[in-house]
Amino acid sequence: MKVGILGTGDISHAFMEASAIAGIESVAVYNRSFEKAEAFREKYGLVEAYDNVEWFMQDNRFDTVYVGMPNGLHCTYALQALEAGKNVIIEKPFCANLREFNELYAKADEKKKYLIEMDRILSLPNFKAIQEHLKETGFVSAVSANYSKYSRRYDAYLAGEVPNVFSTDMAGGALMDLGVYEVNIIVALFGMPDKVIYRVNKLSTGVDIAGDLLMEYPGFHANVIVAKNSYGNCHMIIQGTDGSILSEGWPSVLDNLSFIDHQGKKDIAADQPYDGFAYTLMDIKEIVENNDMDAYMARRNQSRRVMTVLDTARKSANIVFAADWQA
Ligand SMILES: NC(=O)c1ccc[n+]([C@@H]2O[C@H](COP(=O)([O-])OP(=O)(O)OC[C@H]3O[C@@H](n4cnc5c(N)ncnc54)[C@H](OP(=O)(O)O)[C@@H]3O)[C@@H](O)[C@H]2O)c1
């Protein structure tokens, strides 16, 4: 697998660090500004820097494109990459809505290319530890999670700017940015909820700056809090009749993992020296190199379920993206 990188934001730098751990080579980079693309190329010793996306896509020295662009641009760039015959690794959240999701996978199937979300959760050793210990909780009676992190881009918003993460054109908002991790975990553990209700505080741009997401399951509710204008006690807890699984920290990392029951609290954390990016990339590399269709389809189905919950949640909160207006 050889990669061409779309975008030079913080996340593309994180990609470079994680891909070094996963043993993945990157060859070229694109940014709309040549100076930024060239600075990125130089920093990591890549072969080519582009400010022309068509030329970037035609470069046959890489077979896979990493889409490190704002949410609202994922679909456009991923379609271009698939059309050019590349596999695609796409940032979370997968895209703006289910319509784009279906369009993207139709193109991936037509071109017989891999299209995989950089989800960060499913490959995490601590997520696997939760899966292993889940049966020890007995009957699950409640789930709650809080991912609240004050965004420096909120200050920019307050100063009159519209950063991508707070733009409906770019499919932004707290749910798409932070809640996607919590939804991913809950859906991966418990499947699709019977009902989804999202109550939000909106910015003038129309996106959610904070909100409460309720996911109803038979026998329990999952309550998810997200906020980008405050710091919270970030955690996730799965409470059961025999014991509870608690992660104290960001739900995207699931660290400080413990099991709580009548005997007290015991550490059940896995060995997890890297962030989720590296583990996901290792798994993606394995899927592509071993042509592992079972693992590929499992990830694809999970991405679809997450996208479905995000769409339903936004509908209940009347959050409308530019992408929702397109037929
Ligand atoms: N940032 C994080 O910590 C983080 C963590 C996990 C996942 N992600 C995901 O990574 C993706 C990118 O997020 P981000 O916060 O890094 O986005 P960003 O900083 O707003 O932009 C990332 C890249 O996209 C380019 N870009 C922005 N707007 C553009 C436009 N209108 N046309 C063409 N290029 C444009 C930027 O170029 P310029 O430099 O020229 O603006 C930059 O190279 C999102 O899907 C996000 O969910 C981000």
The ligand as an SDF file (V2000), in Angstrom:
LIG
                    3D

 48 52  0  0  0  0  0  0  0  0999 V2000
   -8.2240   17.8310   13.6110 N   0  0  0  0  0  0  0  0  0  0  0  0
   -8.3640   16.7490   14.3570 C   0  0  0  0  0  0  0  0  0  0  0  0
   -7.8700   16.6710   15.4910 O   0  0  0  0  0  0  0  0  0  0  0  0
   -9.1030   15.5460   13.8320 C   0  0  0  0  0  0  0  0  0  0  0  0
   -9.1170   14.3850   14.5900 C   0  0  0  0  0  0  0  0  0  0  0  0
   -9.7350   13.2800   14.0830 C   0  0  0  0  0  0  0  0  0  0  0  0
  -10.3460   13.3440   12.8400 C   0  0  0  0  0  0  0  0  0  0  0  0
  -10.3600   14.4860   12.1330 N   0  0  0  0  0  0  0  0  0  0  0  0
  -11.0430   14.5400   10.8440 C   0  0  0  0  0  0  0  0  0  0  0  0
  -10.1470   15.0230    9.8680 O   0  0  0  0  0  0  0  0  0  0  0  0
  -10.8720   15.7450    8.8750 C   0  0  0  0  0  0  0  0  0  0  0  0
  -10.2090   17.0820    8.6860 C   0  0  0  0  0  0  0  0  0  0  0  0
  -10.4190   17.8200    9.8490 O   0  0  0  0  0  0  0  0  0  0  0  0
   -9.5170   19.0800   10.1790 P   0  0  0  0  0  0  0  0  0  0  0  0
  -10.0290   19.6270   11.4320 O   0  0  0  0  0  0  0  0  0  0  0  0
   -8.0870   18.7080   10.0650 O   0  0  0  0  0  0  0  0  0  0  0  0
   -9.9260   20.0410    8.9500 O   0  0  0  0  0  0  0  0  0  0  0  0
   -9.2530   21.4160    8.4940 P   0  0  0  0  0  0  0  0  0  0  0  0
   -8.1040   21.7310    9.3670 O   0  0  0  0  0  0  0  0  0  0  0  0
  -10.3470   22.4230    8.3830 O   0  0  0  0  0  0  0  0  0  0  0  0
   -8.7240   21.1100    7.0310 O   0  0  0  0  0  0  0  0  0  0  0  0
   -7.9120   20.0010    6.7270 C   0  0  0  0  0  0  0  0  0  0  0  0
   -7.3390   20.1710    5.3260 C   0  0  0  0  0  0  0  0  0  0  0  0
   -8.3820   20.4140    4.3880 O   0  0  0  0  0  0  0  0  0  0  0  0
   -8.0950   21.6050    3.6380 C   0  0  0  0  0  0  0  0  0  0  0  0
   -9.3130   22.3650    3.3790 N   0  0  0  0  0  0  0  0  0  0  0  0
  -10.1050   22.9590    4.2960 C   0  0  0  0  0  0  0  0  0  0  0  0
  -11.1330   23.5690    3.6970 N   0  0  0  0  0  0  0  0  0  0  0  0
  -10.9610   23.3960    2.3680 C   0  0  0  0  0  0  0  0  0  0  0  0
  -11.6930   23.8030    1.2200 C   0  0  0  0  0  0  0  0  0  0  0  0
  -12.8190   24.5110    1.3200 N   0  0  0  0  0  0  0  0  0  0  0  0
  -11.2200   23.4240    0.0100 N   0  0  0  0  0  0  0  0  0  0  0  0
  -10.0780   22.7060   -0.1070 C   0  0  0  0  0  0  0  0  0  0  0  0
   -9.3490   22.2860    0.9460 N   0  0  0  0  0  0  0  0  0  0  0  0
   -9.7890   22.6210    2.1710 C   0  0  0  0  0  0  0  0  0  0  0  0
   -7.1770   22.4120    4.5170 C   0  0  0  0  0  0  0  0  0  0  0  0
   -6.4110   23.2370    3.6770 O   0  0  0  0  0  0  0  0  0  0  0  0
   -5.9140   24.6780    4.1420 P   0  0  0  0  0  0  0  0  0  0  0  0
   -4.7390   24.4000    5.0450 O   0  0  0  0  0  0  0  0  0  0  0  0
   -5.5670   25.3520    2.8880 O   0  0  0  0  0  0  0  0  0  0  0  0
   -7.0530   25.3190    4.8920 O   0  0  0  0  0  0  0  0  0  0  0  0
   -6.3590   21.3510    5.2150 C   0  0  0  0  0  0  0  0  0  0  0  0
   -5.2810   20.9560    4.4250 O   0  0  0  0  0  0  0  0  0  0  0  0
  -12.3220   15.8300    9.3560 C   0  0  0  0  0  0  0  0  0  0  0  0
  -13.1040   14.8790    8.6960 O   0  0  0  0  0  0  0  0  0  0  0  0
  -12.2160   15.5020   10.8400 C   0  0  0  0  0  0  0  0  0  0  0  0
  -13.3950   14.8900   11.3480 O   0  0  0  0  0  0  0  0  0  0  0  0
   -9.7330   15.5960   12.5990 C   0  0  0  0  0  0  0  0  0  0  0  0
  1  2  1  0
  2  3  2  0
  2  4  1  0
  4  5  1  0
  4 48  2  0
  5  6  2  0
  6  7  1  0
  7  8  2  0
  8  9  1  0
  8 48  1  0
  9 10  1  0
  9 46  1  0
 10 11  1  0
 11 12  1  0
 11 44  1  0
 12 13  1  0
 13 14  1  0
 14 15  2  0
 14 16  1  0
 14 17  1  0
 17 18  1  0
 18 19  2  0
 18 20  1  0
 18 21  1  0
 21 22  1  0
 22 23  1  0
 23 24  1  0
 23 42  1  0
 24 25  1  0
 25 26  1  0
 25 36  1  0
 26 27  1  0
 26 35  1  0
 27 28  2  0
 28 29  1  0
 29 30  1  0
 29 35  2  0
 30 31  1  0
 30 32  2  0
 32 33  1  0
 33 34  2  0
 34 35  1  0
 36 37  1  0
 36 42  1  0
 37 38  1  0
 38 39  2  0
 38 40  1  0
 38 41  1  0
 42 43  1  0
 44 45  1  0
 44 46  1  0
 46 47  1  0
M  CHG  2   8   1  16  -1
M  END
$$$$
